[in-house]
Amino acid sequence: MNFYLRVGQEALINEWKTRKKLHSLGMPHFYSFGSHIHRGTRMRFIVLPRYGESIEKMFVKHSYKFHVKTALTLATHILNVLEYVHSQGYVHLDLKGHNMVLGLQPDHAPVYLVDFGLATKYLNQDGTHKEESPDGRKAEAGTMLFSSRDAHKGVITRRSDLESLAYNIVTWLGGRLPWEDCLSNPEQVAERKEKAISNIKVFLNESFAQKPPSSVLGEYLTYVSRMGHDTEPKYDCLRRLFSHGIREAGFLDDSKLTFDNHAKLIKKTGIKRKAESENLLGLKKKKAFIPVIRNPCSNHNYNFSDVRLTRNLDKGPKLRSKEFNWARILAMHPDKIIKKDRINNNDIHYSISKPIVTSNKTYTSNPTPAMIKVMEMSKRRSSTHTSKRSRTDSTSASNGLTPAMEEVLANRMVSTRVLRSHSRRQQQYSK
């Protein structure tokens, strides 16, 4: 009664919610209180809101196992209530499913912590924390299954509520506490709790048939085991730890206490922009990939930018583009051959029977298609008109020259002889 009158005032609760920016808080407020004489006995009463079923009943309905999101969300809401209770200088000392009830109205919190019959002040009148001194009168207070190590000694601390909450979480997740089979022996229960906290990893492996469903449970117990008797809990860090466990399991931390349909975590993806006609660019044509080895200097090898396809190929018998020599091709032209022959043979005395003294290997070894055609025509004419020679007949079919070319050469040779004979005569007259 005294606890509710001091801590359960609606104005205090609303002020705390505003300070902590909470939408709801599972701390019951009272409507009224008083006393009534019944059959000669004065009885005190307090009027509280009506709430729903207890968490213990929901736990039984769900086959003694809650989903990881349900368990950690429930733990977060209870932690919020404990922070408020601790801020008022009290500890609960009796956390269990029977003392947690569901909210019924839309403006209610998801879950409420009730039954503060064992609530005790941990602060002295001057605001200092009480000494860590065992008190046999307060020892073994609360429910043996979930009570803390400090509760077995009668020590009043805030870490006592946090340790008791950890044992509740283990059972909510389907675990079995190692001291369940010896609850009638408080000393043995206390020993097993000391052993469990001294080796948390072994404790959790023994409590669950398989791997513990959440890694944050071990981190939470480790934090509690390192707290001093007067250490102020880091409530924000513990809330973030529970939130991480929910998201680690792949579910959304929406603070909603659900038992069946749980909101899964949706990964955020970038918003895709809608393609607009004015923003569309022309699509680039992809180059066709030819898996076969391509031969150099072929007609289909038009993509010269892809140098890797032909870089390491051996040089074949075909002429490569870089070795193509136009000067050599132009040198095969008949007029070029004659001009070259005239320049190289200025000092040679020609004879009428042999107008050209140079070898014709340079142009007969690799004749052009036009030269081959002329040579074939010359051969046909010489074979069909052997009896009658004309101006167009060639004196030698083997030299590869046309009759017109032979006539030009002959005229040049005659003019050369005339000039030479004329020069000799002038020399004789001068003598």
DRENLUM-878575 format. One record per residue (C-alpha): x, y, z; residue number from 1. Coordinates in nm, 3 decimals, always signed. Layout:
// DRENLUM-878575
X|Y|Z|NUM
...
END
This chain:
// DRENLUM-878575
+0.000|+0.000|+0.000|1
+0.272|+0.249|+0.097|2
+0.465|+0.172|-0.222|3
+0.164|+0.248|-0.445|4
+0.089|+0.568|-0.259|5
+0.444|+0.692|-0.313|6
+0.530|+0.549|-0.658|7
+0.194|+0.473|-0.823|8
+0.076|+0.830|-0.863|9
-0.042|+0.895|-1.218|10
+0.122|+1.239|-1.227|11
+0.463|+1.092|-1.141|12
+0.427|+0.821|-1.402|13
+0.329|+1.068|-1.676|14
+0.617|+1.296|-1.583|15
+0.859|+1.005|-1.614|16
+0.716|+0.904|-1.951|17
+0.761|+1.259|-2.080|18
+1.119|+1.277|-1.954|19
+1.213|+0.942|-2.108|20
+1.005|+0.999|-2.423|21
+0.805|+0.680|-2.371|22
+0.467|+0.615|-2.532|23
+0.367|+0.384|-2.249|24
+0.497|+0.247|-1.922|25
+0.384|-0.073|-1.755|26
+0.365|+0.081|-1.408|27
+0.012|+0.063|-1.260|28
-0.135|+0.379|-1.118|29
-0.409|+0.381|-0.855|30
-0.749|+0.548|-0.881|31
-0.825|+0.563|-0.512|32
-0.746|+0.408|-0.177|33
-0.906|+0.393|+0.169|34
-1.019|+0.162|+0.445|35
-1.337|-0.031|+0.520|36
-1.467|-0.206|+0.832|37
-1.582|-0.556|+0.755|38
-1.726|-0.767|+1.041|39
-1.555|-0.554|+1.294|40
-1.218|-0.554|+1.119|41
-1.073|-0.247|+0.948|42
-0.944|-0.337|+0.601|43
-0.747|-0.114|+0.366|44
-0.808|-0.114|-0.007|45
-0.667|+0.042|-0.323|46
-0.836|+0.075|-0.659|47
-0.624|-0.012|-0.966|48
-0.712|-0.042|-1.336|49
-0.835|-0.375|-1.467|50
-0.580|-0.566|-1.667|51
-0.575|-0.880|-1.880|52
-0.429|-1.227|-1.843|53
-0.097|-1.292|-1.680|54
+0.219|-1.373|-1.873|55
+0.229|-1.708|-1.696|56
-0.106|-1.806|-1.852|57
+0.018|-1.699|-2.195|58
+0.335|-1.898|-2.135|59
+0.133|-2.213|-2.065|60
-0.087|-2.151|-2.372|61
+0.223|-2.140|-2.593|62
+0.359|-2.471|-2.466|63
+0.603|-2.318|-2.217|64
+0.809|-2.143|-2.479|65
+0.798|-1.792|-2.621|66
+0.935|-1.672|-2.949|67
+1.267|-1.487|-2.920|68
+1.099|-1.162|-3.024|69
+0.827|-1.212|-2.762|70
+1.074|-1.287|-2.483|71
+1.310|-0.997|-2.557|72
+1.027|-0.748|-2.615|73
+0.871|-0.854|-2.286|74
+1.208|-0.814|-2.112|75
+1.245|-0.463|-2.257|76
+0.908|-0.349|-2.120|77
+0.981|-0.493|-1.776|78
+1.322|-0.324|-1.780|79
+1.149|+0.010|-1.842|80
+0.932|-0.043|-1.534|81
+1.232|-0.145|-1.324|82
+1.415|+0.173|-1.422|83
+1.122|+0.381|-1.299|84
+1.087|+0.181|-0.975|85
+1.462|+0.203|-0.909|86
+1.454|+0.578|-0.970|87
+1.207|+0.604|-0.681|88
+1.445|+0.419|-0.448|89
+1.272|+0.077|-0.454|90
+1.341|-0.274|-0.585|91
+1.069|-0.527|-0.675|92
+1.233|-0.852|-0.551|93
+0.967|-1.085|-0.697|94
+0.983|-1.090|-1.076|95
+0.789|-1.378|-1.234|96
+0.523|-1.442|-1.496|97
+0.239|-1.439|-1.243|98
+0.323|-1.077|-1.152|99
+0.312|-0.956|-1.513|100
-0.023|-0.889|-1.681|101
-0.131|-0.775|-2.026|102
-0.290|-0.439|-2.094|103
-0.654|-0.443|-2.211|104
-0.731|-0.090|-2.329|105
-0.584|+0.082|-2.638|106
-0.411|+0.339|-2.416|107
-0.259|+0.069|-2.195|108
+0.099|-0.050|-2.208|109
+0.157|-0.395|-2.361|110
+0.245|-0.546|-2.022|111
+0.230|-0.429|-1.659|112
+0.439|-0.527|-1.360|113
+0.216|-0.579|-1.056|114
+0.224|-0.715|-0.700|115
+0.472|-0.493|-0.521|116
+0.411|-0.668|-0.188|117
+0.784|-0.738|-0.143|118
+0.904|-0.404|-0.279|119
+1.179|-0.265|-0.055|120
+1.380|+0.052|-0.044|121
+1.748|+0.010|-0.130|122
+1.831|+0.372|-0.039|123
+1.880|+0.520|+0.304|124
+1.702|+0.835|+0.411|125
+2.005|+1.044|+0.309|126
+1.992|+0.900|-0.045|127
+2.294|+0.672|-0.011|128
+2.288|+0.305|-0.107|129
+2.243|+0.054|+0.174|130
+2.547|-0.148|+0.274|131
+2.603|-0.496|+0.136|132
+2.525|-0.666|+0.463|133
+2.330|-0.995|+0.469|134
+2.001|-0.982|+0.658|135
+1.859|-1.316|+0.765|136
+1.514|-1.168|+0.818|137
+1.491|-1.078|+0.449|138
+1.672|-1.387|+0.317|139
+1.496|-1.625|+0.080|140
+1.241|-1.356|-0.009|141
+1.054|-1.394|-0.334|142
+1.000|-1.697|-0.557|143
+1.284|-1.948|-0.512|144
+1.300|-2.040|-0.882|145
+1.372|-1.684|-1.002|146
+1.523|-1.515|-0.694|147
+1.877|-1.377|-0.720|148
+2.190|-1.467|-0.527|149
+2.153|-1.146|-0.325|150
+1.797|-1.243|-0.232|151
+1.926|-1.567|-0.079|152
+2.148|-1.357|+0.150|153
+1.895|-1.085|+0.224|154
+2.100|-0.816|+0.044|155
+1.890|-0.543|-0.121|156
+2.037|-0.434|-0.456|157
+1.921|-0.326|-0.799|158
+2.126|-0.599|-0.963|159
+1.897|-0.843|-0.781|160
+1.604|-0.745|-1.006|161
+1.820|-0.768|-1.321|162
+1.947|-1.115|-1.229|163
+1.594|-1.233|-1.156|164
+1.485|-1.100|-1.497|165
+1.761|-1.305|-1.663|166
+1.629|-1.628|-1.511|167
+1.281|-1.544|-1.638|168
+1.417|-1.487|-1.991|169
+1.587|-1.829|-1.985|170
+1.256|-2.002|-1.907|171
+1.063|-1.789|-2.160|172
+1.300|-1.905|-2.434|173
+1.234|-2.269|-2.346|174
+1.534|-2.326|-2.120|175
+1.546|-2.526|-1.798|176
+1.713|-2.379|-1.490|177
+1.963|-2.622|-1.328|178
+1.808|-2.581|-0.978|179
+1.450|-2.667|-1.072|180
+1.476|-3.015|-0.920|181
+1.598|-2.897|-0.576|182
+1.371|-2.603|-0.490|183
+1.296|-2.754|-0.150|184
+1.662|-2.703|-0.051|185
+1.739|-2.327|-0.052|186
+2.109|-2.378|+0.021|187
+2.156|-2.612|-0.274|188
+1.964|-2.370|-0.499|189
+2.193|-2.086|-0.389|190
+2.503|-2.297|-0.463|191
+2.385|-2.383|-0.812|192
+2.307|-2.019|-0.885|193
+2.658|-1.919|-0.775|194
+2.803|-2.189|-0.999|195
+2.587|-2.080|-1.293|196
+2.693|-1.715|-1.274|197
+3.059|-1.811|-1.230|198
+3.051|-1.999|-1.564|199
+2.775|-1.848|-1.775|200
+2.862|-2.033|-2.096|201
+2.832|-2.374|-1.930|202
+2.515|-2.262|-1.753|203
+2.343|-2.166|-2.081|204
+2.458|-2.482|-2.258|205
+2.310|-2.692|-1.978|206
+1.987|-2.492|-1.971|207
+1.910|-2.540|-2.341|208
+1.897|-2.873|-2.520|209
+2.035|-2.705|-2.830|210
+2.230|-2.385|-2.886|211
+2.090|-2.086|-2.691|212
+1.839|-1.907|-2.916|213
+1.999|-1.566|-2.863|214
+2.359|-1.464|-2.802|215
+2.253|-1.151|-2.611|216
+2.143|-1.362|-2.316|217
+2.504|-1.449|-2.238|218
+2.610|-1.085|-2.274|219
+2.330|-0.973|-2.043|220
+2.425|-1.223|-1.771|221
+2.793|-1.128|-1.805|222
+2.704|-0.764|-1.744|223
+2.494|-0.850|-1.438|224
+2.767|-1.069|-1.290|225
+3.016|-0.779|-1.307|226
+2.789|-0.528|-1.133|227
+2.873|-0.410|-0.785|228
+2.615|-0.409|-0.509|229
+2.561|-0.033|-0.551|230
+2.620|-0.008|-0.928|231
+2.355|+0.184|-1.117|232
+2.244|-0.029|-1.413|233
+2.300|+0.102|-1.766|234
+1.941|+0.066|-1.876|235
+1.992|+0.221|-2.219|236
+2.272|-0.023|-2.302|237
+2.062|-0.318|-2.189|238
+1.768|-0.201|-2.401|239
+1.994|-0.173|-2.703|240
+2.122|-0.521|-2.628|241
+1.769|-0.666|-2.633|242
+1.690|-0.473|-2.950|243
+2.000|-0.616|-3.114|244
+1.889|-0.967|-3.020|245
+1.551|-0.913|-3.188|246
+1.706|-0.780|-3.506|247
+1.973|-1.048|-3.498|248
+1.695|-1.306|-3.514|249
+1.559|-1.132|-3.825|250
+1.260|-0.951|-3.673|251
+1.153|-0.592|-3.637|252
+1.198|-0.424|-3.300|253
+0.864|-0.239|-3.300|254
+0.800|-0.265|-2.921|255
+0.484|-0.463|-2.996|256
+0.430|-0.762|-2.770|257
+0.316|-1.035|-3.011|258
+0.281|-1.405|-2.946|259
+0.209|-1.549|-3.291|260
+0.252|-1.319|-3.588|261
+0.583|-1.136|-3.559|262
+0.693|-0.852|-3.784|263
+1.003|-0.956|-3.974|264
+1.289|-0.724|-4.039|265
+1.277|-0.573|-4.388|266
+1.608|-0.467|-4.534|267
+1.605|-0.117|-4.672|268
+1.668|-0.089|-5.041|269
+1.726|+0.215|-5.256|270
+1.424|+0.371|-5.421|271
+1.425|+0.293|-5.790|272
+1.362|+0.593|-6.007|273
+1.105|+0.559|-6.276|274
+1.250|+0.584|-6.624|275
+1.124|+0.891|-6.804|276
+1.129|+0.936|-7.180|277
+1.336|+1.255|-7.168|278
+1.594|+1.092|-6.941|279
+1.644|+0.782|-7.149|280
+1.971|+0.766|-7.339|281
+2.039|+0.568|-7.649|282
+2.144|+0.217|-7.570|283
+2.496|+0.130|-7.671|284
+2.527|-0.160|-7.908|285
+2.712|-0.449|-7.764|286
+3.003|-0.586|-7.961|287
+2.943|-0.936|-8.086|288
+3.181|-1.185|-7.936|289
+3.336|-1.432|-8.181|290
+3.465|-1.734|-7.990|291
+3.672|-1.878|-8.278|292
+4.029|-1.767|-8.350|293
+4.028|-1.499|-8.616|294
+4.279|-1.502|-8.900|295
+4.469|-1.180|-8.965|296
+4.388|-0.962|-9.267|297
+4.050|-1.127|-9.323|298
+3.741|-0.937|-9.429|299
+3.554|-0.995|-9.104|300
+3.833|-0.854|-8.890|301
+3.702|-0.500|-8.887|302
+3.727|-0.445|-8.512|303
+4.090|-0.338|-8.482|304
+4.044|-0.208|-8.124|305
+4.044|-0.563|-7.989|306
+4.416|-0.619|-8.015|307
+4.424|-0.911|-7.774|308
+4.250|-1.148|-8.016|309
+4.531|-1.135|-8.274|310
+4.827|-1.006|-8.080|311
+4.985|-1.344|-8.004|312
+4.903|-1.519|-8.329|313
+5.192|-1.646|-8.543|314
+5.254|-1.476|-8.873|315
+5.104|-1.679|-9.150|316
+5.197|-1.690|-9.517|317
+4.951|-1.413|-9.593|318
+5.069|-1.055|-9.614|319
+4.995|-0.852|-9.301|320
+4.865|-0.497|-9.329|321
+5.179|-0.345|-9.177|322
+5.403|-0.530|-9.428|323
+5.203|-0.416|-9.732|324
+5.442|-0.220|-9.962|325
+5.283|+0.002|-10.227|326
+5.624|+0.103|-10.359|327
+5.687|-0.258|-10.454|328
+5.352|-0.290|-10.627|329
+5.395|+0.034|-10.823|330
+5.740|-0.077|-10.930|331
+5.578|-0.362|-11.124|332
+5.405|-0.118|-11.365|333
+5.546|-0.154|-11.720|334
+5.622|+0.217|-11.762|335
+5.807|+0.221|-11.431|336
+6.008|-0.083|-11.533|337
+6.114|+0.080|-11.863|338
+6.208|+0.406|-11.692|339
+6.413|+0.224|-11.430|340
+6.582|+0.014|-11.696|341
+6.676|+0.325|-11.900|342
+6.828|+0.502|-11.599|343
+7.035|+0.201|-11.490|344
+7.175|+0.134|-11.842|345
+7.290|+0.474|-11.973|346
+7.656|+0.356|-12.006|347
+7.578|+0.025|-12.182|348
+7.621|-0.012|-12.566|349
+7.300|-0.150|-12.700|350
+7.279|-0.387|-12.996|351
+6.992|-0.405|-13.243|352
+6.930|-0.770|-13.169|353
+6.911|-0.707|-12.793|354
+6.735|-0.376|-12.726|355
+6.709|-0.444|-12.351|356
+7.002|-0.588|-12.163|357
+6.856|-0.597|-11.816|358
+6.699|-0.908|-11.677|359
+6.323|-0.927|-11.677|360
+6.311|-1.128|-11.356|361
+6.190|-0.829|-11.161|362
+5.862|-0.812|-11.345|363
+5.813|-1.167|-11.481|364
+5.857|-1.333|-11.143|365
+5.560|-1.154|-10.995|366
+5.352|-1.002|-11.280|367
+5.034|-0.808|-11.223|368
+4.701|-0.938|-11.352|369
+4.712|-0.677|-11.633|370
+5.060|-0.793|-11.739|371
+4.949|-1.156|-11.737|372
+4.656|-1.068|-11.961|373
+4.881|-0.877|-12.207|374
+5.131|-1.163|-12.215|375
+4.860|-1.417|-12.294|376
+4.720|-1.198|-12.572|377
+5.069|-1.159|-12.720|378
+5.119|-1.535|-12.720|379
+4.788|-1.591|-12.900|380
+4.863|-1.330|-13.164|381
+5.208|-1.464|-13.230|382
+5.073|-1.816|-13.277|383
+4.789|-1.717|-13.516|384
+4.985|-1.461|-13.732|385
+5.327|-1.617|-13.783|386
+5.331|-1.562|-14.162|387
+5.229|-1.194|-14.158|388
+5.397|-0.952|-13.920|389
+5.243|-0.619|-13.855|390
+5.322|-0.310|-13.656|391
+5.164|-0.464|-13.350|392
+5.359|-0.796|-13.363|393
+5.622|-0.847|-13.100|394
+5.977|-0.956|-13.190|395
+6.008|-1.158|-12.871|396
+5.717|-1.314|-12.690|397
+5.929|-1.427|-12.404|398
+6.037|-1.083|-12.289|399
+5.683|-0.986|-12.182|400
+5.679|-0.655|-12.382|401
+5.399|-0.539|-12.604|402
+5.467|-0.456|-12.973|403
+5.414|-0.087|-12.897|404
+5.674|-0.105|-12.623|405
+5.920|-0.278|-12.861|406
+5.865|-0.010|-13.126|407
+5.932|+0.270|-12.876|408
+6.251|+0.100|-12.764|409
+6.366|+0.045|-13.125|410
+6.309|+0.409|-13.219|411
+6.503|+0.526|-12.916|412
+6.788|+0.293|-13.008|413
+6.797|+0.422|-13.373|414
+6.803|+0.784|-13.257|415
+7.082|+0.701|-13.017|416
+7.291|+0.542|-13.301|417
+7.234|+0.838|-13.530|418
+7.349|+1.082|-13.264|419
+7.658|+0.877|-13.188|420
+7.755|+0.844|-13.559|421
+7.707|+1.219|-13.609|422
+7.933|+1.295|-13.315|423
+8.206|+1.069|-13.458|424
+8.192|+1.247|-13.795|425
+8.233|+1.583|-13.632|426
+8.534|+1.457|-13.444|427
+8.692|+1.333|-13.773|428
+8.632|+1.668|-13.949|429
+8.782|+1.855|-13.661|430
+9.099|+1.647|-13.689|431
END
